[in-house]
Amino acid sequence: MSLLVMGALTVLIAMGLRWREERMAAARPPVAKRARPGWLDLQKRAANRWVTAAALAALATIVILGGLHWVRQISGGW
């Protein structure tokens, strides 16, 4: 169960991070003659986004499932 939650959260967080990157890039004022990033730079940026998303998803999964566990303990369940 937790693996499915973490996978879904990773994808959702990665989509949110990509949306934020695109929005922040559009908000910046244009710079004269900016060099396009190379293929390797784009891959590094994508890998960084996915690693960040996976770390945030792992933390969120621990908090969510741990919270559910404690709610069950407090309510008298096993």
Secondary structure as a PSIPRED ss2 file (coil, helix, strand):
# PSIPRED VFORMAT (PSIPRED V4.0)

   1 M C   1.000  0.000  0.000
   2 S H   0.000  1.000  0.000
   3 L H   0.000  1.000  0.000
   4 L H   0.000  1.000  0.000
   5 V H   0.000  1.000  0.000
   6 M H   0.000  1.000  0.000
   7 G H   0.000  1.000  0.000
   8 A H   0.000  1.000  0.000
   9 L H   0.000  1.000  0.000
  10 T H   0.000  1.000  0.000
  11 V H   0.000  1.000  0.000
  12 L H   0.000  1.000  0.000
  13 I H   0.000  1.000  0.000
  14 A H   0.000  1.000  0.000
  15 M H   0.000  1.000  0.000
  16 G H   0.000  1.000  0.000
  17 L H   0.000  1.000  0.000
  18 R H   0.000  1.000  0.000
  19 W H   0.000  1.000  0.000
  20 R H   0.000  1.000  0.000
  21 E H   0.000  1.000  0.000
  22 E H   0.000  1.000  0.000
  23 R H   0.000  1.000  0.000
  24 M H   0.000  1.000  0.000
  25 A H   0.000  1.000  0.000
  26 A H   0.000  1.000  0.000
  27 A H   0.000  1.000  0.000
  28 R C   1.000  0.000  0.000
  29 P C   1.000  0.000  0.000
  30 P C   1.000  0.000  0.000
  31 V C   1.000  0.000  0.000
  32 A C   1.000  0.000  0.000
  33 K C   1.000  0.000  0.000
  34 R C   1.000  0.000  0.000
  35 A C   1.000  0.000  0.000
  36 R C   1.000  0.000  0.000
  37 P C   1.000  0.000  0.000
  38 G C   1.000  0.000  0.000
  39 W H   0.000  1.000  0.000
  40 L H   0.000  1.000  0.000
  41 D H   0.000  1.000  0.000
  42 L H   0.000  1.000  0.000
  43 Q H   0.000  1.000  0.000
  44 K H   0.000  1.000  0.000
  45 R H   0.000  1.000  0.000
  46 A H   0.000  1.000  0.000
  47 A H   0.000  1.000  0.000
  48 N H   0.000  1.000  0.000
  49 R H   0.000  1.000  0.000
  50 W H   0.000  1.000  0.000
  51 V H   0.000  1.000  0.000
  52 T H   0.000  1.000  0.000
  53 A H   0.000  1.000  0.000
  54 A H   0.000  1.000  0.000
  55 A H   0.000  1.000  0.000
  56 L H   0.000  1.000  0.000
  57 A H   0.000  1.000  0.000
  58 A H   0.000  1.000  0.000
  59 L H   0.000  1.000  0.000
  60 A H   0.000  1.000  0.000
  61 T H   0.000  1.000  0.000
  62 I H   0.000  1.000  0.000
  63 V H   0.000  1.000  0.000
  64 I H   0.000  1.000  0.000
  65 L H   0.000  1.000  0.000
  66 G H   0.000  1.000  0.000
  67 G H   0.000  1.000  0.000
  68 L H   0.000  1.000  0.000
  69 H H   0.000  1.000  0.000
  70 W H   0.000  1.000  0.000
  71 V H   0.000  1.000  0.000
  72 R H   0.000  1.000  0.000
  73 Q H   0.000  1.000  0.000
  74 I H   0.000  1.000  0.000
  75 S C   1.000  0.000  0.000
  76 G C   1.000  0.000  0.000
  77 G C   1.000  0.000  0.000
  78 W C   1.000  0.000  0.000
